[in-house]
Amino acid sequence: MPSPSSPSHWSVSYGIVGSGEGWVGWMGLIKVGWEFIEREMTKYGP
């Protein structure tokens, strides 16, 4: 799975956002971002 900072990931994400279903793309980005934050907090949490 590509990292969030990889160019291919962003081009795919923005391609979805730029399409007619843009809001679906943004919801996907938010979901991916939130899961990443939760993973990081779990990793460094108590």
DAVEN-V564714 format. One line per field, one symbol per residue. ss: DSSP state (A for helix, B for strand, O for the rest). psi: psi as a letter, one per 20 degrees, with the letter a starting at -180 (. if undefined). burial: + if it has 9 or more other C-alpha atoms within 8 Angstrom, else -. A space follows every 10 residues. Layout:
ss: ???
psi: ???
burial: ???
//
This chain:
ss: OOOOOOAAAA AAAAAAAOOO OAAAAAAAAA AAAAAAAAAA AAAAOO
psi: pqqhiqhhgh hgghgghiah lghgghhggg gggghggggg hhgia.
burial: --------++ --++-++--- ++-+++--+- ---------- ------
//
